[in-house]
Amino acid sequence: MNGNTFAAPWGKSLRFMSWFSAALGLIIPGAVYLADKNGHANWLPVACLYWGIMFITALFVVRSYTLEPNALLIQRLWWVTRLPLAGLQSATFQPKVMRGSLRLFGNGGMFSITGWYRNRALGNYRAYVTELNNTVVLRFAKKTIVVSPDNPEAFAAEISNRKW
């Protein structure tokens, strides 16, 4: 943590899924190439499609969280996602709160866990997560956000002590 910036460490499951996905990026095109008995280059479109998906998901990686006076900045690879904090009702450290979630739309573990999800505990929510054990739930009147800073207790305390 540097000032009001909190790192977004990768948990074991995210590291495993990211390495596994990268390995598939080599194995799948290689298997298509080896299975191609006619000598056609059918493996190249498969490889390009898979590598393209990996590149796009890598763009959405969560690198850090910065608390500004009125917003939470989520640092991505090449840009920042700005979440206004007006109307924030609570910020609570709830480890593993995403357990049992259904992914509605988003990325479930290739370089980050981001997108729209649903579970019984939270209802519909938006996730910007890299470590499932560090989850902090930000509740607003009409939306719920889940993040995973490196020091979730300090993050929740810092954000809760502010006046919104």
Secondary structure, DSSP 8 states (H G I E B T S, - for coil): -BTTEEE----HHHHHHHHHHHHHHHHHHHHHHHH-TT---THHHHHHHHHHHHHHHHHT---EEEE-SSEEEEE-SSSEEEEE-TT--EEEE-TTTTTT-EEEEEEESSS-EEEEEEETTTEEEEEEES-GGG-EEEE-SS-EEEE--SSHHHHHHHHHTS--
